[in-house]
Amino acid sequence: MDEPNIRLRVELRTDILLGPGKADLLQGIRETGSIAAAGRRMGMSYKRAWYLIDTLNGAFRDPLVTANKGGRTGGGAQLTPMGDAVLDAYRRMETAATKAVTDDLAQLTGLLKPPV
């Protein structure tokens, strides 16, 4: 059985959302140094991953991700200090939200029918 959990989605403005997908993409770039590799880890096309990064880069005062073109030199991507700050803040909010609802989530889980 899957453990119950919450998924935090932050609406920074009407047109600017930050949720688990974008956070996981940023995390993937942090860990792999590549937009393509981060997207592949999530089953996402490079085009979709780049679109999401471009959207995030345009939403904040400074870009969250910088990328170098591929080719002979290999390319790559990395989080900027702003990207690190945004991802770290989101992860802290995620942890705090999970802690805040632990008791209620356990109560709700206890009210579920047993699995068939």
C-alpha positions as CSV (number, residue, x, y, z in Angstrom):
1,M,0.0,0.0,0.0
2,D,1.2,3.5,-0.8
3,E,1.7,5.7,2.2
4,P,-0.6,8.7,2.4
5,N,1.1,12.0,1.7
6,I,0.3,15.6,0.7
7,R,1.5,17.4,-2.4
8,L,2.1,21.0,-2.0
9,R,1.2,23.4,-4.8
10,V,2.1,27.1,-4.2
11,E,0.3,29.7,-6.3
12,L,2.7,32.6,-6.1
13,R,0.5,34.6,-8.4
14,T,-2.4,33.6,-10.6
15,D,-0.1,32.7,-13.4
16,I,2.9,31.5,-11.4
17,L,2.6,28.0,-9.8
18,L,5.3,26.1,-8.0
19,G,4.5,22.5,-7.2
20,P,6.0,19.0,-6.9
21,G,6.7,18.7,-10.7
22,K,8.7,21.9,-11.1
23,A,10.5,21.3,-7.8
24,D,11.4,17.8,-8.8
25,L,12.7,19.1,-12.2
26,L,14.8,21.7,-10.4
27,Q,16.1,18.9,-8.0
28,G,16.9,16.8,-11.0
29,I,18.9,19.6,-12.6
30,R,20.7,20.1,-9.3
31,E,21.6,16.4,-9.2
32,T,22.3,15.6,-12.8
33,G,23.6,18.9,-14.2
34,S,21.3,18.5,-17.2
35,I,17.8,19.6,-18.2
36,A,17.5,16.7,-20.5
37,A,18.5,14.1,-17.9
38,A,16.3,15.7,-15.3
39,G,13.4,15.6,-17.7
40,R,14.1,11.9,-18.6
41,R,14.1,10.9,-15.0
42,M,10.6,12.3,-14.8
43,G,9.4,10.7,-18.1
44,M,9.2,14.2,-19.6
45,S,10.4,15.4,-23.0
46,Y,13.3,17.8,-23.2
47,K,10.9,20.3,-24.9
48,R,8.5,20.2,-21.9
49,A,11.3,20.4,-19.4
50,W,12.8,23.4,-21.1
51,Y,9.4,25.1,-21.3
52,L,8.9,24.7,-17.6
53,I,12.4,26.0,-16.8
54,D,11.9,28.9,-19.2
55,T,8.6,29.7,-17.4
56,L,10.3,29.6,-14.0
57,N,13.2,31.7,-15.3
58,G,10.8,34.4,-16.5
59,A,8.8,34.5,-13.3
60,F,11.6,35.3,-10.9
61,R,13.8,38.4,-10.6
62,D,16.8,36.3,-11.6
63,P,16.9,33.0,-13.6
64,L,16.7,29.8,-11.6
65,V,18.7,27.7,-14.1
66,T,21.5,28.5,-16.5
67,A,22.3,26.3,-19.4
68,N,25.2,25.9,-21.8
69,K,24.5,24.6,-25.3
70,G,25.6,21.0,-26.0
71,G,27.8,19.8,-28.8
72,R,31.5,19.0,-28.5
73,T,31.8,20.7,-25.2
74,G,28.9,18.8,-23.7
75,G,26.6,21.5,-22.5
76,G,24.9,21.2,-19.2
77,A,22.7,23.1,-16.8
78,Q,22.9,24.2,-13.2
79,L,20.8,26.0,-10.6
80,T,21.7,29.5,-9.9
81,P,21.9,30.9,-6.4
82,M,18.2,32.0,-6.9
83,G,17.3,28.5,-8.1
84,D,18.9,27.0,-5.0
85,A,17.0,29.5,-2.8
86,V,13.6,28.8,-4.5
87,L,14.1,25.0,-4.4
88,D,15.2,25.0,-0.8
89,A,12.3,27.2,0.3
90,Y,9.8,25.0,-1.5
91,R,11.3,21.9,0.2
92,R,11.1,23.5,3.6
93,M,7.5,24.4,3.0
94,E,6.8,20.9,1.9
95,T,8.4,19.5,5.1
96,A,6.5,22.0,7.3
97,A,3.2,21.2,5.6
98,T,3.7,17.5,6.0
99,K,4.4,17.9,9.7
100,A,1.4,20.1,10.2
101,V,-1.0,17.6,8.8
102,T,0.5,14.3,10.2
103,D,-2.2,13.8,12.8
104,D,-5.1,14.7,10.6
105,L,-3.7,12.5,7.7
106,A,-3.4,9.6,10.1
107,Q,-7.0,10.1,11.2
108,L,-8.3,10.3,7.6
109,T,-6.3,7.1,6.7
110,G,-7.9,5.3,9.7
111,L,-11.4,6.2,8.3
112,L,-10.7,4.5,4.9
113,K,-12.3,1.2,3.9
114,P,-9.8,-1.6,3.9
115,P,-8.2,-2.3,0.5
116,V,-9.9,-4.9,-1.6
